[in-house]
Amino acid sequence: MPRTRPPYPPEFRAEAVRMARPTGKTHQQVADDLGVSRQSVANWLRQADLDDGRRDDGLTTVEREELLR
C-alpha cells in the first residue's frame, strides 16, 4: 500500500503562493524549489485565487469549510 503524506500546513502553501505570484516563476520552478509536485502548486494557486476573489469558478476555503460542517 502506498504511503500517504499528511497535508502540507497552510503556512507552507501560502509561502508557495508568495513564491509564484510576484516572481513570475512557473509552477514547476516553485515545485522544484519546495520539493513538491507541480500539481500541488497549481492547486494551491487556484485556491488562493478563489479565496482572493480573482476567480469565481469554485468554492472559497471558507465556503468549503462551511459545507463540511
VENWOGI-V396894 format. One record per helix or strand of 3 or more residues. SS is the DSSP state (2 for helix, 1 for strand). FROM is the first residue (numbers start at 1). TO is the last residue. If there is no record, write none. Layout:
BEGIN
SS_FROM_TO ; SS_FROM_TO
END
This chain:
BEGIN
2_10_21 ; 2_27_34 ; 2_38_52 ; 2_61_68
END
